[in-house]
Amino acid sequence: MQQPKLGVHETMELHELLTFKNLCLTKTTVMTGLVSDPNLKSILQDDISTTKRQIGELKELIKDSDMCSPEGVMHQ
């Protein structure tokens, strides 16, 4: 079954989430280098893996939206 297309407002919200998740990934990556506790470092590394997967999923949803052309460029 084909997934319904997203509306403009939904696509924009996905862009906002993608921006937020990219910021989270950057912050967690930087913090991982500053942490000496192995348990905390493991938690941060797990978060990095999860966030990278989530970013990929958001990109796929955005790519499949009506606002994007086949080349992945936003329509004006």
Secondary structure as GFF3:
##gff-version 3
##sequence-region A 1 76
A	DSSP	alpha_helix	8	34	.	.	.	ID=ss1
A	DSSP	alpha_helix	38	63	.	.	.	ID=ss2
###
